[in-house]
Amino acid sequence: MRAAKESAAIALYINAFLNVCMPSRKTKSGHAVKSCGEALTLHIAFLESEKSINGGNLRADCFSAENIESRPVWLRDKRGDPPETCNVRLASLRAFVKYLGEQDVKCLCLSQAASQIGRRKTAAPKVVGMSKEAALALPEAPDVSAKAGRRDVALMAAMYGTAARISGILPLKIEHLHINEKKPCITVIGKGDKIRTLYLLPKTAARLKAYIRDARGDSPLPGSYVFYSRNKGCGGRMRQNAVNKQLKKHAAAAHRRRKDVPLDVHAHQLRRAKASHWLEDGVNIVQISFLLGRAQLETTMVYLDITAEQEAKALATLEDENDKAAPKHWTASGKSLDDVCGLRQLKS
């Protein structure tokens, strides 16, 4: 009976974590909640398959460090999951075990042990860049004779012009636009519910003005979404998968004119491209980090796409003209081994 009660309690904690804690305290992203749900579902499947755990003997120590650490091997062997995916699952399980410790003091030791589990080694992903010309060619691809095409032009202009996350652009409402001010800007809610003001260049502001006037007239409702779904109307915003689908369609059209336009363009790539273009234009890395709304400078440096041309220029600055003209020190011919190694020769 005691085991059954503990199983029921763990099941309730899982349900509360996914349906109450995650949406209200952790994140508003449906993708994050879904990812955590998948991680917990796979861990339960692992426990059933490898540890003979069922609904009657589910215990808190099923989330021990030993069980969590052995699960990635099972994911790799049974499902073929790469290390990157295993690390995402690990982060989700850590979050749940931390929540478990908050709810039950007896589980605090599990939370502490889970936090010490190391991530699996992964290869650094190659950031796919996009030239300025390609980024500017993309908004020229949509058919502006259609209403959807004019919306997509404004959407791409807003994403690239501000380098904002798509999760900050899609929730925009008319009341968040300040495009008639002396310094036009938009207000977005970023990660951690941080409210940020992003200023717009004149061309971006003009495109947004034209789009709003075209789509809503002269008196748009303040509470309506800027980029809305054609099916749901002004009260329903576009979804990220719909945006990426449109971007790929426009990328295919733009690619026919410019071969450097990537065919697999996605919303986040425009943010990366703008950041790397700021760097090319000489914007300080600290300023770029601030403009991107990032808390840590190190994250920005890893995140940026450093092109081969930029790398060559950086390396070239390491050797000035005086260094090039200086005689080379490595002339081993006719010298003793002590001289070559820069050591004082000992007299015997």
N, C-alpha and C positions, 0 to 999 in steps of 0.2 A: 504493500500500500504506500509505503514511504517513497519507493522508487517511482511509482505511478504519479504521485503528487509532484515530485521533482520534475518529471517529464512534462507534466502539464504546465508547471511554472516556466520551464525553459521555452516551451511552445508559445506561451503568452508573451514572454520577453521578446521573442523573435517577431511576433506579430506587432507588438508595440513599437519595436525599433524601426520596422519597415513602414508602418502606416502612421505613426505619430511622431517619433523622434526625428527620423530622416527628413520628412517634408517640413516640419516646423522649426527644427533647430539646426540641422546640418546643411541642407540644400533645398532649393526649389526646382532643381533639375530632375525631370522625370527619368532621364537617362541614368543619373547617378543612383536613384532609388532602384531602378531596374537592375543595374549592375550589382548592387548589394544583394538584391533578392536572388540573382543567379548564383552569386558566390555562396550564399547560405544554402541554397538548394543543392549545389554541387557538393558542399561539405557534408550535408545530410546523406547524400547518395554515397559518398566515400565511407561514412560511418556504417551505413547499412551493408555495403559491399565488403569492406575490409575488416570492420570491427564488430560485426554482428549486432549492431545497435538497432533497436526498434522503438516503437512508440511507448513501450512500457519501461524501457531502461535508459532512456535519454537522460544524461546527467550533465552538470556544469563542466565536469572534467573532460567531457567529449570535446571541449574547446581548449584543451591544454596545449602547451607549446609543442609537445611531442606529436600530438595528432595534427596540429596545423602544419608542422614542418614536414610530416610524411605525406601530406595531401598533394603537394606539387608533383611528386614522383608519380602518384596515381593519375593526376591530370595529364601529365606528359605521356605516360605509357598507355592509358586507356583512351584518351581523347586527342592526344597529339597537340596539346596546348603549348604554345611557345612560352619562353620565360617572361616576356612582357605581359602576357595574359595572366600568368601565375602571380605576378607582382600586383596586378590590379585586384585579383581575388584576395590576396593577402591583406591589402589595405582595407578591403571591405570587412574581412573577418576581424582585423584589429579593431576597427571602429565598433563592431558589435560587441566584442569581448570587453572593450572599454565601457560601453553602455551597461553591460552585464555587471561589471564591477561597481558602477554607480548605483545600480538598483539593489545589489546584494553585496554586503561588505565581505562575505565569505569568498567572493569571486575576485577580490582585488588582486590576489596573488596571480590569478590567471591573466588579468589585464597587464600586470607588470611583466610577466614572462612573455606574453605575446608581443609586447613592444620591443623586446630584445631580439626577435627573430629577424635574421638578415634577409635582404632581398636577393633574388637570383640575379646572376650576372647577365647583362644584356648588351648587345651591340648598340652603339650610339646610332640612332636613326639619322639618315641623311635628309636634311631639310631641302625640299624641292623649291628652288627659287623661281622668281618671275621678273623679267626685265621691266623697266619703266615703260618701254614701248608696248610690251605685251599687256601690262596692266591698263594702259590708256586705250588699247585697241579693244579690250573686252566690252566696255560700255557702248562701243560703236556697233556692236553686233546685233542687239535686239531690234526688232521691227517696230519702229516708233509710230507707225501708222495704227498699231493696235494698242489698246489701253494697257494690257499686261506688259507689253514691251516698254512703254514709257515708265511704268512702275519699276521694272527691272533696272532701267538706266539709273533712276533715282536711288534705288536700293544699293547698287554697286558703287555709286558715287559716295553714298553715306558710309558704306563699309570701308572703302579704300581711303576716303578723305579723312576719316577719324581714326582708323586702325582699331576700331572698337570690336569687341567680341560680338559674334552674331547673337549670343544670348542677351546682349545689351541693346542691340539694334531692333530686334523683332518686337520686344514689349513697348517700344516707343509709342506714345500717344500724341495727339496734336498739342496737348498742353505742355508737352516736354520740348517742343520746338520753339526756339527764340530766333527765328530767321529774319525777322524784320527789325531787329535791334541794330545799333551802330556796330557792335561786334557780334555777329550772328553765332549762335551756339546751340547745342542740344544738351539735355540732361539725361544721363543714362544711369542705371543701377547696375554696378559691376558685381564681382565676386564678393561674398561676405556682406551683401546689401550695402556696399559703399556707393554713395551718390557722387557722381563725377560730372563736371561740366567740360564739354569738349567743344572747342571753338572750330568754326568752319571757314574754309577759304571762300572767297567770293563766288567762284565757279560752282563749288559744291552747294552753297546756299542758294544760288540761282536755280540749280536743277531741282532742289527740294521745293522751292517756291513754285516753280512751274508745275511740278507733279501735284502738289496739294491743290493748286488752283484748278488743274485739269480734272483731278479725281473727286474733289469735294466742293468746288465752287468757292465763293468768297467768304462764306460763313461756316467753316467746318466745325463739327461738334468737338469740344475740347477733350472729351473722354473717349473718342474713337481712335482706333489703332491707325498708325501712319501706313504701315504695310500690312494690309488686311487680306484675308482669304477670299477668293472670288466666290467660293461656295457658302461661306458663313457671313459675308458682308463686313461692314465696318466694325462690328462687334466681335469679330474673330480674327486673330492675328495669323499671319503666315507661319508655317512650321519649318523647322530647319531642313528637314529632308526635302521639302518642296523647293526651298531656296537652292540647295545643292543640285537638285534635278535641273532647275532653270539655268544655273551657272554652267553645268556641263553642256547643255544644249547651246548656249551662247558661245562657249569656248570652242565647240566644234565648228561653228560658223566663223569665228574669228581666226581659227587655226588655218582656214583655207586661204586667208589673206596674209597672215603672219605665222610662220612655222614655229616661232618661239613661244606661242601661246600654248600652255599645257592643256592637254585634253581632259585631264582628271582634276580640273579646278574645283576646289571646295571653298566654303566661306572663310575658314580660318586661314587659308593660303593668302587671301587678300590682306589680312592683318599682318602676316609675316612679311609679305612683299613690301608693304608700306614702311614697316620698321627697317628693313634692309635698305630701302631707298632713302630714308632719313639719314641712315649711316653714310650712304654714298654722298649725300649732299653736305656732309660735314657736321651734322647735328651730334652733339655730345651724347655719349652712351648713357650718362645719368639723366639727361633730358629725355632721351628715348624711353628709358625705364619709367619715368614719370608720366609721359604721354600714353604709354601702354597700360598704366594703372597697376604696375607690378610692385610688389612689396620688397623684393630682393633683386639687387643688381646682378647677382650671379645668374639668376634665372633668365634675365634678359640677354646676357652674353651668350648663354648656351642656345637660346631661342632664336637669335638672329641668324640669318642666312648670309654667311661671309662668302662672297663670290671669289672665284679664282683670280679675277682682276684685282679685287681689293687685297687679296693675300699677296699677290705679286708686288703691289705698290707698298704694302707694309714691309715686306722683306727688303725692298730696294732702299728704304730709308735707314736700314740698319748699317749700310755701308756708304759713307759719303765719298766725295771725290778725293779727299786727302788720304783716306784709307786705301782707296784703289791705287793711288800713286806710290804709297809706301812700299819699300822693299819687303819681300817675304822673308819671314824668320825661319821657315822650315827649309833650310839648305843643309842637308845632312852630309853632303859630299865632302870628304876630307876632314871631318870632325870626329872626335871620340864620342863614345856612347854617353859619357858624363856630360859633354857639351850639349848633345842633342836633347838630353832629358833635363837640362838646366840644373845639373847637380854640381857641387864643388868637388873637384877631383882631389882625392886623398893622396898624400905623398907617402910612399912606402918607406 
